[in-house]
Amino acid sequence: MKQSLLSILALLLIQVSFCQKQKKTVYWDSNGFPVTKAQFITINTQKFYTQEFENDTVIIKKIVSRKKIGQLDSIQHQQLNMFLRKIIGDNYDPYKNTMIHLFNRDNQTLKDALKNRRHWQWIKVHSDEQQSFLIGTKNSSIDAKPNKHLYIDPYNLLKNLLFSTSKFEINHLYIKPDGEIFIYFGGNDILMILDWSV
């Protein structure tokens, strides 16, 4: 009797473990409020990206803004300026608005950024108040070319401090002289990111 009961219980457990329920999918906007699937599908992918979380019963798909705004305190701002001066040298001016495009690898997007005439012409015309730099991460296989505003972060400080959770190959940082920062996750068009910043 005991063995029959154990056999039935084992079969029941096997049956339950192989039966998978269909997980419900829910959609959230960037503030964590529910939206419809139709609303979720029509997001502006230049300004938002999606994240997916899953547990045993539900799949959550969330809209996340590519742009985050923050304020550095005076010590953080001073340390960031010192670090950028160490990477970039005398070409870096902490009293100008600074656009940094951080690349995780040498790819076509970097080549396009180096050749983006409209971006670099705009920076040149507004050079009294704006500056822009392309920076490769430590393991990006990018060669520094200071004459083309291309530098390397040998410590991965920018990536580790600001973009450690980013899943994108390129991220962006806009720093104002007062310490206000704009962080952008993803986005391959450096001119569009610059337009979005100023």
Disulfide bonds with the S-S distance in Angstrom:
none
